[in-house]
């Protein structure tokens, strides 16, 4: 199980879980979606919200349904609001 810190956002928990299941890293994910590692880490920590286009890429690369990621972003917005 990934080390989910209290500061991880709902989408961050999903991303970290999938990366662990896939035995992949944040830098690997960043390369797959053509973003820098800081962007991926910022999404995981809830500092940044991914665009719809980036959510689609994350969904494809991580094999997670788009709606699951989209709902996680909304939950993060509600908890930080």
Legacy VTK file of the C-alpha trace (Angstrom):
# vtk DataFile Version 3.0
C-alpha trace
ASCII
DATASET POLYDATA
POINTS 81 float
0.000 0.000 0.000
1.396 3.434 -0.878
2.460 5.839 1.814
-0.492 8.222 1.511
0.282 11.366 3.424
-2.481 13.487 4.925
-1.580 16.172 2.396
-2.264 13.910 -0.598
-5.371 14.907 -2.552
-8.100 12.397 -3.461
-6.745 12.156 -7.019
-3.246 11.897 -5.589
-4.176 8.829 -3.590
-5.535 7.177 -6.749
-2.453 8.097 -8.783
-0.031 6.848 -6.137
-1.960 3.606 -5.691
-1.981 2.905 -9.428
1.707 3.751 -9.781
2.534 1.326 -7.002
0.371 -1.403 -8.564
2.106 -0.801 -11.893
5.538 -0.630 -10.208
6.117 2.766 -11.792
7.286 6.140 -10.502
6.097 9.729 -10.678
8.934 10.626 -13.098
7.805 7.762 -15.367
4.218 9.064 -15.292
5.405 12.602 -16.004
7.242 11.388 -19.111
4.178 9.465 -20.320
1.915 12.525 -20.132
4.593 15.002 -21.256
4.619 17.010 -18.019
7.345 17.729 -15.492
7.611 15.692 -12.303
6.788 18.801 -10.254
3.415 19.032 -12.015
2.576 15.408 -11.196
3.667 15.906 -7.603
1.613 19.105 -7.407
-1.485 17.231 -8.560
-0.856 14.473 -6.023
-0.468 17.039 -3.234
-3.509 19.030 -4.339
-1.552 22.149 -5.306
-2.648 21.899 -8.957
-5.792 20.687 -10.656
-5.182 18.852 -13.919
-6.858 20.095 -17.081
-9.446 17.880 -18.729
-6.858 17.005 -21.383
-4.330 15.950 -18.742
-7.003 13.962 -16.893
-7.687 12.073 -20.116
-3.970 11.290 -20.507
-3.682 10.191 -16.871
-6.771 8.022 -17.283
-5.277 6.281 -20.307
-1.771 5.807 -18.913
-2.966 4.629 -15.497
-5.902 2.583 -16.851
-8.322 4.353 -14.532
-11.764 5.418 -15.694
-11.868 9.133 -16.533
-14.960 9.647 -14.356
-13.137 8.246 -11.309
-10.321 10.768 -11.733
-12.732 13.609 -12.474
-14.777 12.873 -9.332
-11.572 12.725 -7.265
-10.633 16.211 -8.485
-14.086 17.486 -7.505
-13.761 15.923 -4.023
-10.418 17.631 -3.631
-11.923 20.971 -4.584
-14.732 20.525 -2.058
-12.377 19.612 0.786
-10.044 22.547 0.111
-12.839 25.048 -0.503
LINES 1 82
81 0 1 2 3 4 5 6 7 8 9 10 11 12 13 14 15 16 17 18 19 20 21 22 23 24 25 26 27 28 29 30 31 32 33 34 35 36 37 38 39 40 41 42 43 44 45 46 47 48 49 50 51 52 53 54 55 56 57 58 59 60 61 62 63 64 65 66 67 68 69 70 71 72 73 74 75 76 77 78 79 80
